[in-house]
Amino acid sequence: MNKKNKLCQWTQLNDIRVELMRRWTRGEFARLLVRSDQTQFLFPLRLPLQKPDTIAITNQFPAVRTWAAYWSAITAPIRIEWREVQHRVQGMQRLPAQLWIETLDDVLILINKRQEAQCLQILAEQTRSHCPDLLAWLGNNALKALTLFDVWPSLMQVVQWCQQHPRSGIYLRQIDIAGIDSKFIETHRAVLSELLDVALSPQAIAQEYKGLKQFAARYGFLDKPTRIRFRVFNPQLALLTDQSRCPDLTLDSYSFAHLNLSIETVFITENEINFLAFPALAALPHAMVIFGAGYGWQALASAQWLHQCSIYYWGDIDTHGFAILDQLRVFFPQVISLLMDHATLHQHLTHCSQESSPIQHDLARLTPAELALYNDLRDNRIGKHLRLEQERVGFAWLSNVLQKMILDGGSG
């Protein structure tokens, strides 16, 4: 073992810097910069010290002396406690016993973070002066706040505006703050969600709305209305004067929820061409087809009249298709699956592809037949990651299934 390797087995200055950087990355020192009154509980800071034992003094005495000399020459802001050790062979030896750092500033010098520390202190002072409700968040997320240094004053302005105008009921575009537009708010929704959750009163937050897509609704802003696209089969029920066609219509969710139509049967399909080509069934004059919205069923849920309808859902035969069906039943327990069965799958096996990221969790709202097929898919019993997209189902197969459904009295 050469001299360098012998020294490396005991603590060196670089080991101290690595440990301090680990604690900086963890946010420990950054939090102290925000909560300046807490530094007294950490400093002086005792540092871990791996040092030679009695066997090393006996067998590696030259390396031990070199290591002790190394620490004697250190000029970094570290206080070294020395201890005299009486060795039976080598006699009295003076070796480092403990290492200490006296102040937080000494830590910042050692890891070259004084500039970041100054920025954090500026952020803390700005926050104390203008939005003290955010100090707790700043203390817990100091390093994250550093990445927001340039926009922090603007973020605080948005938070202050929301505090002064809780549940404003306007669009984000209508917020009137000098130098801040809705694009800025949209860009920083993720961090603003964290800030508003700690700065606003519980009454100012609509807790049922979660995630970035529901940012506006959560904090009392108007959101761009969800649009629902549908076709009504019976020309007599159409909303337009031209009764020769089955028009493709789109309404905002509020208007859709307040439709005054005599609808008894609703089909939902996820594929646009299937939606457009879905046959208008003379035997079902009080029916419509809706272009689905994946996992986003809240917009449909507000239409109370849908709860009185028979609803058929036609999705892909894959694990995600059944997960969407499962979620739809949260809002409409009466939903019946359409063309999502073993017979349809086996009839179209040559048209199947592979699902890129199948899900594995249990689905509680499937019927026994649906659950059996879902389990076959997720356990790869029929094929690996099997997927039958709805647009690959033959149109004649669809027509035959619909006719049989009608003959059976709409039982699905």
N, C-alpha and C positions, 0 to 999 in steps of 0.2 A: 504494500500500500504506500503510494507516494505521499509527500507532505501535504499536498492540497487535499487529497481524499481523507487523510487523517483529520485535518481541520474541519472538513465538512460534516463530520459526525457530531460536532458540537455547534451550538448556536453561534451564528454570525449575524452581522448587521443586516444582510439581505433577508435572512429568515425573519427578522423583526419587521422589516418593511412588508414582506409578504403577509404576515399576520395582521399588520395594521391595515393593509389594503383590503384584506378579507373583511375586516370589521367595517371599513368605510363602505365597501360595496353592499354590505348588509344594511347600511343606513345608520349604523350606531352613532358615529361621530357627527354625521349630518343632522341627526335629530337634536344633538346637543347644541349645535349652532343655532337652531331655531328656539330651543328651550334653554336659553343661556343659564338659567338658575339651577339647572340640573348637573352642571359640570362638577360641582363640589362632591357629588356622590361617586364619581368615577376616578377623579385624580387626587393624588398621584396614582398612575396606572402601573400596576405590576405586570411585567412581561414574562412569558414562559422562557425558561433557560435550561437548555440541555447542556450539561457540563460533565467533565471527566469524573469518573469514580475512582476509588482506590486502586482497582486493578489497572485502569488506564494510566494512572500516575506511575505505577510500577513498570508496566510493559511498554508504554508509549510516552515516556517522559519527555523526549525532545519535542514531540508534537504538542504535549500539554503546555510546555513552556512557550512555544510559539503562539499557541492559542491565547495564553494569558497576556503575552506581549501585544498581540493583535488588539485585544480589548483595551490595553493601556494606551494605545495610540489613537483610539477612536475619538473623534472630535464632535460627533453628532450629539444632539441634545438628549442624551440618555444618561441618567445617573446610575453609576455602577456601585453596588455594595460589594466590597472585597472581604474575603475571609481568609484567615491564615489557617492552613491545614498542616498538622504535624504528621508526616509520613514516616513509617518505620525504616524505609530505605532511603528515600530522597530527602528526608528532613523537612524543615518548615517550608511550606509553599504558600504563596499569596495568589489566590484565584478568585475570579468573579463568583459571587454567591447569589446575587439577585440583580435584576435590571428594572429600572423605573423610568417612566416618563412623567415629568412634573405637571405639564399643562397641555391643553388641547392644541394650542398653537405649536408646541413642539411636535405633536403628531402630524400636523399639517405640513410642517417643514420636512419631516422625514419622508412623507409620501407625496410631496410636491402638490398639495391640494389647497394652497393658500388662496389662489385666485377663485376656485370654486367656492371656498368658504366665504370669501367676500361677497360673492354673488348671492349666496344663501342668506347672509346677514342683511343684504339689501332687500331680498324678498320678504324676510321676516319683518323688517321695519315697515315696508310698504303695507304688509298685511295687518300689522298691529294698528297702523294709522287709518287704513281705509276699510278693511273688512275683517275685523278680529274673529268673526265666526269661523274663518277658514284656518286659523292658527293650528287647530288640532289636526286638520288634514295635512297641513304643511309639515308639521312635525313628524307625522307618520309616513309621509311621501316626499321627503326632502330631496332625494336624488331625482325623483320623477319631476319635481318642481323645477329643478335646475334646467331640464330640457325645455321647459316652458318659460324660461327667463324673459325672453323678448315679448311674449304675449301675456304674461301674468297680469299686468295692470288692466289690460282689456278684459281678461277673464273675470277679474274682480268687479269690473264695471257691469258686466252682464249679470253676475250674481247679485250685486246691489240692486240693479233694476228689477230683477225678479223678486227680491225681498220687498221692494216698495210697491210692486204690482202683482201680488199673488193671484194665480189663476186668472190671468188677464183676459183670456178669451179672444185673443187676436192672433193673427198669423205672425210667425217669426219675422217676416218681411216688414212688419209694421213697428217693430221695436225701434225706437228713435234714440240712439246713443251716438254721439258725435264720433266719427271715425270707425264705427263698427257696423257691419252689414250682416245680413242673414247668412251670407256665404261663410263668414268667419264663425258664426255659431254652428252651422252645419258641419264645418271642418273639425270643430273641437267639441262635438257632442259627447264623446266618450268621457273626457275629463270634466266637462261641465256637469254631466250626470253625477259624478262623484262629488263635485263641489256643491251642487244644489241639494243633494241628499243630506249633506251635513249642515248647510246654511239655512235651509227653509224649514218652516214649522211643518209638522206632520199633516196639518190641515191643508197645506198648500201643495201637497203632493198626492197625485192619484196613484196609490200604491198598486192598483191592479194592472197598471201598464208597466211593462218592463222591456229593456233592450233598446238599442239605438233607434230601431224603426218606430218605436212608440215614444220617443223623446218628447215630441210636442204635446201629446196627450197626457203624459205623466206630469208635466209641469204647467198644465193649464192653458196651452196654446191651441189654436185651431190647426188642424192638419189637413193636408191635401186629401180630399175625399176619395175613399176607395170606390172604384168603379166596377159595376157588375154588368156583365155582358150576357144577353139571353135572347132566345127566339121563342115566340108563342106560336103554337101549331095552328090554332083555329083562327082564321081571318076575322071571324066575328068578334074575337077578343082582342084584336090588334089595337095598338095605340095610335096607328096612323090611318089616314082615310083610304089609302090604297089597300084593298082587301084581297088582291090577287096574289100576294106573296107572303112568305113567312119571314118578315124582316129581321135583320141582325141589329139589335138595339143595345145601347149602353146607358145606364143610369148611375148616378151616385148612390151609395148605399142607403142614404136617408130616403131618397125618392123611391128606391126599390122597395124599401121596407114598408112604404105607404102606398104601394100599388093597390088599386081597387079592381082586381080581376078575379074571375071565377076559375081559379086554378086548383086542380085536385091532384095532379101527378107531375112530378118534377124529375128530370134526368140531369145528372151532372157528369160531364166528361172533361178530362184534362187536356185532350188534344184538340187544337183549333180546327183542323179539317174535319175531324169527327163531329165537332160541334156544328160546323157549317153544313155538313152532309147528313146530319142525323134526320132520319125520315119523319115527316109529319104524319102521325098515325090517325087515320080517320076514326078509328075505334076509341081513340083517346082525345076527344075534342078539347077537354079542359086540361091540357098539358103544356109544358114548356121544357126547353133544354137550356142549361146554364153552362157557360164556359168556366171550368173550375179554377180555383186559386191555390192549388197545392195545400200547404199546411195552414193557410190563412183563412180560417172559417169565421172569424169574429164578425166580419161584415155581413155575412148571410144570417148570423144568429139574431140580429136585431129585427129581422122580418118575422114578426110573430105569426103571420098567416102561413109561413112555411111549416110551422109545427103541426098544422092540421093536414098537411099534404102527405101523400105517399112519395118517398124520395128514393131514387135509384142512383147509385154511384158507380161509374165505369172508370176504373183506373188501370194502370199497368199491372200485369201479373208479375210482381217482384216484391221484395221485402218492403221497399218504400211505399209501393202502392197500397199494401195492406196497412202500413203505419198511417198513411193519410186517411184511409177508411176508418181506422180506429179513432183518429182525432176528430173526424167529422161526427162520429157518434157521441162525442162529448156534448155537442150542441144539438144534434138531432138523433136520438137513440133509435128512431124508427127506420133509419136508412137500411136499404137492401142493396147488396152488391150485385152488379150486372157484369156478366162475361168475365168474372174473376173466379174461375172454378177449374177443376181438373180436366173436365171435358174440353173446355176451350183451349187450355194449355196443350193437351196432347194432340188436339186437332191441328195445332200450329207450331209443333216442336221445331220443324225445319226453318221457321221464321224467327226463332229465339236468338237473342244475343246474350252478352254477359253483363251483369250489374257491376258497376265499378267499385262501389263501397256498400255492400249489403249491411243491413242492421242486424243485431243479434238479440236485442232485448225482447222480453215477453210483451204481448199485446193482449190486454184484458177484455176488449170489447168485440172480439171476433166471434162469429158463430162456430160451432164445432167443425163444420165443413170448411169454413175459411181458415180456421186455426190449423186444420190438418194440412192444407195446402201451404200455408205460411211456414209451418214446421218443415215440410218437405223442401221448401226453397232455402230456408236458412241453414238446414242441415245437409244441403246438396244431395238429396236422395234421388232426384231426377236428373240433375246435371249440375255442373259447377257454376254457382252464381247465376243461375238461370233467370232470364228476363224476357217477357213477352210484352213488347210495347203495344199499346192499344191500337195504334194506327196500322199494325201488321195483322190485325184480326180481319178476316174476310168480311166484306160488306154483306154477302149473302148469309153468312153465319149470324151476323147481327140481326138481319131481318127475320131469319127463322126463329131466333131466340125471342125477339119482341113479339112475333105472332103467337108463339107458344105461351108467352107470358099473358097475353091478352086472353087467349082461349082458357087459360087456367084461372082467369079472374084476377090477374095482377099480383099473383103470389110470388113472382120472381123466380 
